[in-house]
């Protein structure tokens, strides 16, 4: 077995990827709000279950949200929260 698979790798998403995730979350939030849904509840339901029907297809929100891995969504939300509370760099 190759030695390269025995080392822990560190993943650093590109700035463009983070911006894309922020843009997607904003667009999906906007679509949910415009359709009369509670965006926080719907996004939590989607992140926890993986069921895309929590996200409206209005404004292609469902297609957009599925472009990002749920773990990445959760990471982005957590990073934003931590930064806004002065906990993270």
Backbone as XML, in Angstrom:
<?xml version="1.0"?>
<chain id="A" units="angstrom">
  <residue number="1" name="UNK">
    <atom name="N" x="0.854" y="-1.185" z="0.000"/>
    <atom name="CA" x="0.000" y="0.000" z="0.000"/>
    <atom name="C" x="0.890" y="1.236" z="0.000"/>
  </residue>
  <residue number="2" name="UNK">
    <atom name="N" x="0.488" y="2.210" z="-0.697"/>
    <atom name="CA" x="1.270" y="3.434" z="-0.833"/>
    <atom name="C" x="1.276" y="4.229" z="0.467"/>
  </residue>
  <residue number="3" name="UNK">
    <atom name="N" x="2.423" y="4.832" z="0.757"/>
    <atom name="CA" x="2.574" y="5.646" z="1.960"/>
    <atom name="C" x="1.716" y="6.904" z="1.933"/>
  </residue>
  <residue number="4" name="UNK">
    <atom name="N" x="1.375" y="7.395" z="0.735"/>
    <atom name="CA" x="0.603" y="8.637" z="0.648"/>
    <atom name="C" x="-0.775" y="8.521" z="1.280"/>
  </residue>
  <residue number="5" name="UNK">
    <atom name="N" x="-1.287" y="7.322" z="1.424"/>
    <atom name="CA" x="-2.615" y="7.136" z="2.003"/>
    <atom name="C" x="-2.569" y="6.968" z="3.521"/>
  </residue>
  <residue number="6" name="UNK">
    <atom name="N" x="-1.377" y="7.024" z="4.085"/>
    <atom name="CA" x="-1.236" y="6.913" z="5.532"/>
    <atom name="C" x="-1.061" y="8.267" z="6.199"/>
  </residue>
  <residue number="7" name="UNK">
    <atom name="N" x="-1.057" y="9.324" z="5.422"/>
    <atom name="CA" x="-0.876" y="10.673" z="5.936"/>
    <atom name="C" x="-2.214" y="11.399" z="5.986"/>
  </residue>
  <residue number="8" name="UNK">
    <atom name="N" x="-2.421" y="12.198" z="7.017"/>
    <atom name="CA" x="-3.623" y="13.022" z="7.106"/>
    <atom name="C" x="-3.471" y="14.200" z="6.162"/>
  </residue>
  <residue number="9" name="UNK">
    <atom name="N" x="-4.480" y="14.414" z="5.365"/>
    <atom name="CA" x="-4.481" y="15.517" z="4.410"/>
    <atom name="C" x="-5.308" y="16.651" z="4.989"/>
  </residue>
  <residue number="10" name="UNK">
    <atom name="N" x="-4.894" y="17.876" z="4.718"/>
    <atom name="CA" x="-5.659" y="19.045" z="5.143"/>
    <atom name="C" x="-6.304" y="19.663" z="3.912"/>
  </residue>
  <residue number="11" name="UNK">
    <atom name="N" x="-7.611" y="19.860" z="3.991"/>
    <atom name="CA" x="-8.350" y="20.445" z="2.874"/>
    <atom name="C" x="-8.594" y="21.911" z="3.160"/>
  </residue>
  <residue number="12" name="UNK">
    <atom name="N" x="-8.178" y="22.759" z="2.241"/>
    <atom name="CA" x="-8.423" y="24.196" z="2.332"/>
    <atom name="C" x="-9.243" y="24.626" z="1.124"/>
  </residue>
  <residue number="13" name="UNK">
    <atom name="N" x="-10.542" y="24.858" z="1.316"/>
    <atom name="CA" x="-11.354" y="25.282" z="0.178"/>
    <atom name="C" x="-10.881" y="26.625" z="-0.360"/>
  </residue>
  <residue number="14" name="UNK">
    <atom name="N" x="-10.994" y="26.781" z="-1.640"/>
    <atom name="CA" x="-10.612" y="28.033" z="-2.278"/>
    <atom name="C" x="-11.578" y="29.136" z="-1.888"/>
  </residue>
  <residue number="15" name="UNK">
    <atom name="N" x="-11.111" y="30.375" z="-1.916"/>
    <atom name="CA" x="-11.966" y="31.529" z="-1.611"/>
    <atom name="C" x="-13.188" y="31.544" z="-2.527"/>
  </residue>
  <residue number="16" name="UNK">
    <atom name="N" x="-12.982" y="31.173" z="-3.804"/>
    <atom name="CA" x="-14.108" y="31.177" z="-4.749"/>
    <atom name="C" x="-15.183" y="30.192" z="-4.312"/>
  </residue>
  <residue number="17" name="UNK">
    <atom name="N" x="-14.758" y="29.026" z="-3.760"/>
    <atom name="CA" x="-15.715" y="28.032" z="-3.302"/>
    <atom name="C" x="-16.531" y="28.567" z="-2.134"/>
  </residue>
  <residue number="18" name="UNK">
    <atom name="N" x="-15.870" y="29.266" z="-1.192"/>
    <atom name="CA" x="-16.589" y="29.824" z="-0.053"/>
    <atom name="C" x="-17.599" y="30.866" z="-0.514"/>
  </residue>
  <residue number="19" name="UNK">
    <atom name="N" x="-17.196" y="31.705" z="-1.458"/>
    <atom name="CA" x="-18.102" y="32.722" z="-1.980"/>
    <atom name="C" x="-19.286" y="32.053" z="-2.660"/>
  </residue>
  <residue number="20" name="UNK">
    <atom name="N" x="-19.007" y="31.011" z="-3.405"/>
    <atom name="CA" x="-20.079" y="30.297" z="-4.095"/>
    <atom name="C" x="-21.081" y="29.738" z="-3.085"/>
  </residue>
  <residue number="21" name="UNK">
    <atom name="N" x="-20.596" y="29.145" z="-1.998"/>
    <atom name="CA" x="-21.484" y="28.597" z="-0.980"/>
    <atom name="C" x="-22.316" y="29.710" z="-0.359"/>
  </residue>
  <residue number="22" name="UNK">
    <atom name="N" x="-21.691" y="30.832" z="-0.058"/>
    <atom name="CA" x="-22.429" y="31.971" z="0.512"/>
    <atom name="C" x="-23.499" y="32.463" z="-0.452"/>
  </residue>
  <residue number="23" name="UNK">
    <atom name="N" x="-23.151" y="32.549" z="-1.734"/>
    <atom name="CA" x="-24.118" y="32.983" z="-2.745"/>
    <atom name="C" x="-25.286" y="32.011" z="-2.844"/>
  </residue>
  <residue number="24" name="UNK">
    <atom name="N" x="-24.970" y="30.734" z="-2.837"/>
    <atom name="CA" x="-26.016" y="29.713" z="-2.934"/>
    <atom name="C" x="-26.939" y="29.786" z="-1.728"/>
  </residue>
  <residue number="25" name="UNK">
    <atom name="N" x="-26.369" y="29.868" z="-0.535"/>
    <atom name="CA" x="-27.200" y="29.973" z="0.672"/>
    <atom name="C" x="-28.094" y="31.208" z="0.623"/>
  </residue>
  <residue number="26" name="UNK">
    <atom name="N" x="-27.554" y="32.316" z="0.158"/>
    <atom name="CA" x="-28.340" y="33.544" z="0.054"/>
    <atom name="C" x="-29.495" y="33.399" z="-0.923"/>
  </residue>
  <residue number="27" name="UNK">
    <atom name="N" x="-29.216" y="32.814" z="-2.076"/>
    <atom name="CA" x="-30.258" y="32.622" z="-3.093"/>
    <atom name="C" x="-31.345" y="31.668" z="-2.615"/>
  </residue>
  <residue number="28" name="UNK">
    <atom name="N" x="-30.931" y="30.588" z="-1.976"/>
    <atom name="CA" x="-31.895" y="29.609" z="-1.471"/>
    <atom name="C" x="-32.734" y="30.239" z="-0.356"/>
  </residue>
  <residue number="29" name="UNK">
    <atom name="N" x="-32.093" y="30.952" z="0.537"/>
    <atom name="CA" x="-32.807" y="31.641" z="1.625"/>
    <atom name="C" x="-33.856" y="32.589" z="1.049"/>
  </residue>
  <residue number="30" name="UNK">
    <atom name="N" x="-33.440" y="33.367" z="0.058"/>
    <atom name="CA" x="-34.342" y="34.326" z="-0.582"/>
    <atom name="C" x="-35.546" y="33.615" z="-1.209"/>
  </residue>
  <residue number="31" name="UNK">
    <atom name="N" x="-35.293" y="32.533" z="-1.917"/>
    <atom name="CA" x="-36.379" y="31.791" z="-2.575"/>
    <atom name="C" x="-37.357" y="31.224" z="-1.551"/>
  </residue>
  <residue number="32" name="UNK">
    <atom name="N" x="-36.823" y="30.659" z="-0.474"/>
    <atom name="CA" x="-37.692" y="30.105" z="0.566"/>
    <atom name="C" x="-38.542" y="31.203" z="1.208"/>
  </residue>
  <residue number="33" name="UNK">
    <atom name="N" x="-37.917" y="32.322" z="1.490"/>
    <atom name="CA" x="-38.625" y="33.453" z="2.108"/>
    <atom name="C" x="-39.743" y="33.966" z="1.193"/>
  </residue>
  <residue number="34" name="UNK">
    <atom name="N" x="-39.414" y="34.134" z="-0.101"/>
    <atom name="CA" x="-40.403" y="34.636" z="-1.059"/>
    <atom name="C" x="-41.595" y="33.691" z="-1.213"/>
  </residue>
  <residue number="35" name="UNK">
    <atom name="N" x="-41.369" y="32.395" z="-1.044"/>
    <atom name="CA" x="-42.463" y="31.430" z="-1.164"/>
    <atom name="C" x="-43.243" y="31.268" z="0.135"/>
  </residue>
  <residue number="36" name="UNK">
    <atom name="N" x="-42.828" y="31.993" z="1.199"/>
    <atom name="CA" x="-43.571" y="31.971" z="2.454"/>
    <atom name="C" x="-43.129" y="30.909" z="3.439"/>
  </residue>
  <residue number="37" name="UNK">
    <atom name="N" x="-42.001" y="30.277" z="3.190"/>
    <atom name="CA" x="-41.476" y="29.270" z="4.108"/>
    <atom name="C" x="-40.592" y="29.939" z="5.153"/>
  </residue>
  <residue number="38" name="UNK">
    <atom name="N" x="-40.341" y="29.229" z="6.250"/>
    <atom name="CA" x="-39.375" y="29.661" z="7.235"/>
    <atom name="C" x="-38.018" y="29.119" z="6.768"/>
  </residue>
  <residue number="39" name="UNK">
    <atom name="N" x="-37.153" y="29.972" z="6.224"/>
    <atom name="CA" x="-35.894" y="29.498" z="5.635"/>
    <atom name="C" x="-35.001" y="28.723" z="6.605"/>
  </residue>
  <residue number="40" name="UNK">
    <atom name="N" x="-34.948" y="29.170" z="7.863"/>
    <atom name="CA" x="-34.106" y="28.473" z="8.834"/>
    <atom name="C" x="-34.579" y="27.033" z="9.027"/>
  </residue>
  <residue number="41" name="UNK">
    <atom name="N" x="-35.889" y="26.866" z="9.242"/>
    <atom name="CA" x="-36.432" y="25.520" z="9.451"/>
    <atom name="C" x="-36.219" y="24.636" z="8.233"/>
  </residue>
  <residue number="42" name="UNK">
    <atom name="N" x="-36.447" y="25.182" z="7.053"/>
    <atom name="CA" x="-36.312" y="24.396" z="5.827"/>
    <atom name="C" x="-34.853" y="23.980" z="5.594"/>
  </residue>
  <residue number="43" name="UNK">
    <atom name="N" x="-33.933" y="24.906" z="5.810"/>
    <atom name="CA" x="-32.518" y="24.579" z="5.620"/>
    <atom name="C" x="-32.042" y="23.557" z="6.651"/>
  </residue>
  <residue number="44" name="UNK">
    <atom name="N" x="-32.483" y="23.687" z="7.882"/>
    <atom name="CA" x="-32.129" y="22.704" z="8.910"/>
    <atom name="C" x="-32.669" y="21.332" z="8.520"/>
  </residue>
  <residue number="45" name="UNK">
    <atom name="N" x="-33.917" y="21.282" z="8.077"/>
    <atom name="CA" x="-34.496" y="20.012" z="7.640"/>
    <atom name="C" x="-33.696" y="19.382" z="6.519"/>
  </residue>
  <residue number="46" name="UNK">
    <atom name="N" x="-33.281" y="20.188" z="5.569"/>
    <atom name="CA" x="-32.486" y="19.688" z="4.447"/>
    <atom name="C" x="-31.119" y="19.192" z="4.919"/>
  </residue>
  <residue number="47" name="UNK">
    <atom name="N" x="-30.439" y="19.974" z="5.736"/>
    <atom name="CA" x="-29.099" y="19.584" z="6.184"/>
    <atom name="C" x="-29.150" y="18.298" z="7.010"/>
  </residue>
  <residue number="48" name="UNK">
    <atom name="N" x="-30.133" y="18.181" z="7.890"/>
    <atom name="CA" x="-30.228" y="16.991" z="8.734"/>
    <atom name="C" x="-30.647" y="15.740" z="7.969"/>
  </residue>
  <residue number="49" name="UNK">
    <atom name="N" x="-31.578" y="15.885" z="7.045"/>
    <atom name="CA" x="-32.137" y="14.707" z="6.375"/>
    <atom name="C" x="-31.539" y="14.414" z="5.002"/>
  </residue>
  <residue number="50" name="UNK">
    <atom name="N" x="-31.089" y="15.458" z="4.326"/>
    <atom name="CA" x="-30.619" y="15.279" z="2.951"/>
    <atom name="C" x="-31.754" y="15.243" z="1.946"/>
  </residue>
  <residue number="51" name="UNK">
    <atom name="N" x="-32.965" y="15.437" z="2.415"/>
    <atom name="CA" x="-34.140" y="15.396" z="1.538"/>
    <atom name="C" x="-34.288" y="16.735" z="0.824"/>
  </residue>
  <residue number="52" name="UNK">
    <atom name="N" x="-34.087" y="16.761" z="-0.491"/>
    <atom name="CA" x="-34.145" y="18.023" z="-1.227"/>
    <atom name="C" x="-35.531" y="18.660" z="-1.285"/>
  </residue>
  <residue number="53" name="UNK">
    <atom name="N" x="-36.562" y="17.916" z="-0.915"/>
    <atom name="CA" x="-37.906" y="18.504" z="-0.960"/>
    <atom name="C" x="-38.123" y="19.537" z="0.140"/>
  </residue>
  <residue number="54" name="UNK">
    <atom name="N" x="-37.190" y="19.660" z="1.070"/>
    <atom name="CA" x="-37.265" y="20.741" z="2.051"/>
    <atom name="C" x="-36.997" y="22.092" z="1.389"/>
  </residue>
  <residue number="55" name="UNK">
    <atom name="N" x="-36.390" y="22.061" z="0.199"/>
    <atom name="CA" x="-36.023" y="23.280" z="-0.513"/>
    <atom name="C" x="-36.938" y="23.444" z="-1.716"/>
  </residue>
  <residue number="56" name="UNK">
    <atom name="N" x="-37.517" y="24.602" z="-1.856"/>
    <atom name="CA" x="-38.410" y="24.885" z="-2.976"/>
    <atom name="C" x="-37.657" y="24.840" z="-4.305"/>
  </residue>
  <residue number="57" name="UNK">
    <atom name="N" x="-38.367" y="24.515" z="-5.347"/>
    <atom name="CA" x="-37.754" y="24.558" z="-6.679"/>
    <atom name="C" x="-37.847" y="25.963" z="-7.282"/>
  </residue>
  <residue number="58" name="UNK">
    <atom name="N" x="-38.559" y="26.844" z="-6.598"/>
    <atom name="CA" x="-38.707" y="28.239" z="-7.024"/>
    <atom name="C" x="-37.327" y="28.880" z="-7.163"/>
  </residue>
  <residue number="59" name="UNK">
    <atom name="N" x="-37.114" y="29.603" z="-8.237"/>
    <atom name="CA" x="-35.843" y="30.263" z="-8.550"/>
    <atom name="C" x="-34.667" y="29.279" z="-8.608"/>
  </residue>
  <residue number="60" name="UNK">
    <atom name="N" x="-34.960" y="28.022" z="-8.915"/>
    <atom name="CA" x="-33.950" y="26.955" z="-9.021"/>
    <atom name="C" x="-33.197" y="26.721" z="-7.710"/>
  </residue>
  <residue number="61" name="UNK">
    <atom name="N" x="-33.830" y="27.038" z="-6.594"/>
    <atom name="CA" x="-33.172" y="26.903" z="-5.290"/>
    <atom name="C" x="-32.766" y="25.462" z="-5.004"/>
  </residue>
  <residue number="62" name="UNK">
    <atom name="N" x="-33.628" y="24.509" z="-5.354"/>
    <atom name="CA" x="-33.312" y="23.099" z="-5.085"/>
    <atom name="C" x="-32.098" y="22.645" z="-5.892"/>
  </residue>
  <residue number="63" name="UNK">
    <atom name="N" x="-32.028" y="23.085" z="-7.125"/>
    <atom name="CA" x="-30.878" y="22.743" z="-7.969"/>
    <atom name="C" x="-29.611" y="23.373" z="-7.407"/>
  </residue>
  <residue number="64" name="UNK">
    <atom name="N" x="-29.700" y="24.609" z="-6.969"/>
    <atom name="CA" x="-28.543" y="25.304" z="-6.403"/>
    <atom name="C" x="-28.021" y="24.614" z="-5.148"/>
  </residue>
  <residue number="65" name="UNK">
    <atom name="N" x="-28.914" y="24.311" z="-4.215"/>
    <atom name="CA" x="-28.487" y="23.757" z="-2.930"/>
    <atom name="C" x="-27.836" y="22.394" z="-3.103"/>
  </residue>
  <residue number="66" name="UNK">
    <atom name="N" x="-28.242" y="21.659" z="-4.124"/>
    <atom name="CA" x="-27.681" y="20.328" z="-4.349"/>
    <atom name="C" x="-26.290" y="20.376" z="-4.982"/>
  </residue>
  <residue number="67" name="UNK">
    <atom name="N" x="-25.829" y="21.560" z="-5.340"/>
    <atom name="CA" x="-24.474" y="21.716" z="-5.877"/>
    <atom name="C" x="-23.421" y="21.712" z="-4.776"/>
  </residue>
  <residue number="68" name="UNK">
    <atom name="N" x="-23.874" y="21.836" z="-3.529"/>
    <atom name="CA" x="-22.958" y="21.917" z="-2.398"/>
    <atom name="C" x="-23.228" y="20.744" z="-1.458"/>
  </residue>
  <residue number="69" name="UNK">
    <atom name="N" x="-22.165" y="20.112" z="-1.018"/>
    <atom name="CA" x="-22.278" y="19.015" z="-0.067"/>
    <atom name="C" x="-22.853" y="19.541" z="1.251"/>
  </residue>
  <residue number="70" name="UNK">
    <atom name="N" x="-23.710" y="18.776" z="1.882"/>
    <atom name="CA" x="-24.342" y="19.223" z="3.138"/>
    <atom name="C" x="-23.310" y="19.496" z="4.229"/>
  </residue>
  <residue number="71" name="UNK">
    <atom name="N" x="-22.238" y="18.721" z="4.266"/>
    <atom name="CA" x="-21.183" y="18.970" z="5.245"/>
    <atom name="C" x="-20.537" y="20.330" z="5.011"/>
  </residue>
  <residue number="72" name="UNK">
    <atom name="N" x="-20.356" y="20.694" z="3.756"/>
    <atom name="CA" x="-19.786" y="21.999" z="3.430"/>
    <atom name="C" x="-20.731" y="23.128" z="3.828"/>
  </residue>
  <residue number="73" name="UNK">
    <atom name="N" x="-22.025" y="22.922" z="3.640"/>
    <atom name="CA" x="-23.005" y="23.921" z="4.075"/>
    <atom name="C" x="-22.912" y="24.141" z="5.581"/>
  </residue>
  <residue number="74" name="UNK">
    <atom name="N" x="-22.892" y="23.050" z="6.303"/>
    <atom name="CA" x="-22.827" y="23.134" z="7.760"/>
    <atom name="C" x="-21.524" y="23.786" z="8.206"/>
  </residue>
  <residue number="75" name="UNK">
    <atom name="N" x="-20.424" y="23.451" z="7.561"/>
    <atom name="CA" x="-19.135" y="24.057" z="7.883"/>
    <atom name="C" x="-19.165" y="25.569" z="7.644"/>
  </residue>
  <residue number="76" name="UNK">
    <atom name="N" x="-19.740" y="25.976" z="6.525"/>
    <atom name="CA" x="-19.809" y="27.400" z="6.197"/>
    <atom name="C" x="-20.661" y="28.154" z="7.217"/>
  </residue>
  <residue number="77" name="UNK">
    <atom name="N" x="-21.778" y="27.582" z="7.605"/>
    <atom name="CA" x="-22.660" y="28.208" z="8.595"/>
    <atom name="C" x="-21.956" y="28.305" z="9.945"/>
  </residue>
  <residue number="78" name="UNK">
    <atom name="N" x="-21.277" y="27.244" z="10.361"/>
    <atom name="CA" x="-20.559" y="27.250" z="11.629"/>
    <atom name="C" x="-19.418" y="28.267" z="11.616"/>
  </residue>
  <residue number="79" name="UNK">
    <atom name="N" x="-18.662" y="28.312" z="10.524"/>
    <atom name="CA" x="-17.569" y="29.284" z="10.415"/>
    <atom name="C" x="-18.091" y="30.713" z="10.501"/>
  </residue>
  <residue number="80" name="UNK">
    <atom name="N" x="-19.178" y="30.994" z="9.825"/>
    <atom name="CA" x="-19.773" y="32.326" z="9.875"/>
    <atom name="C" x="-20.183" y="32.676" z="11.298"/>
  </residue>
  <residue number="81" name="UNK">
    <atom name="N" x="-20.831" y="31.743" z="11.966"/>
    <atom name="CA" x="-21.280" y="31.973" z="13.338"/>
    <atom name="C" x="-20.090" y="32.251" z="14.258"/>
  </residue>
  <residue number="82" name="UNK">
    <atom name="N" x="-19.072" y="31.418" z="14.150"/>
    <atom name="CA" x="-17.901" y="31.564" z="15.018"/>
    <atom name="C" x="-17.194" y="32.909" z="14.765"/>
  </residue>
  <residue number="83" name="UNK">
    <atom name="N" x="-17.049" y="33.292" z="13.512"/>
    <atom name="CA" x="-16.398" y="34.558" z="13.180"/>
    <atom name="C" x="-17.226" y="35.737" z="13.684"/>
  </residue>
  <residue number="84" name="UNK">
    <atom name="N" x="-18.538" y="35.648" z="13.540"/>
    <atom name="CA" x="-19.389" y="36.759" z="13.958"/>
    <atom name="C" x="-19.439" y="36.918" z="15.476"/>
  </residue>
  <residue number="85" name="UNK">
    <atom name="N" x="-19.007" y="35.888" z="16.202"/>
    <atom name="CA" x="-18.970" y="35.954" z="17.666"/>
    <atom name="C" x="-17.535" y="36.056" z="18.191"/>
  </residue>
  <residue number="86" name="UNK">
    <atom name="N" x="-16.601" y="36.366" z="17.285"/>
    <atom name="CA" x="-15.224" y="36.594" z="17.679"/>
    <atom name="C" x="-14.485" y="35.370" z="18.186"/>
  </residue>
  <residue number="87" name="UNK">
    <atom name="N" x="-14.978" y="34.190" z="17.874"/>
    <atom name="CA" x="-14.348" y="32.968" z="18.359"/>
    <atom name="C" x="-13.294" y="32.461" z="17.391"/>
  </residue>
  <residue number="88" name="UNK">
    <atom name="N" x="-13.493" y="32.715" z="16.122"/>
    <atom name="CA" x="-12.590" y="32.219" z="15.093"/>
    <atom name="C" x="-11.831" y="33.379" z="14.471"/>
  </residue>
  <residue number="89" name="UNK">
    <atom name="N" x="-10.758" y="33.054" z="13.790"/>
    <atom name="CA" x="-9.911" y="34.072" z="13.148"/>
    <atom name="C" x="-10.597" y="34.818" z="12.047"/>
  </residue>
</chain>
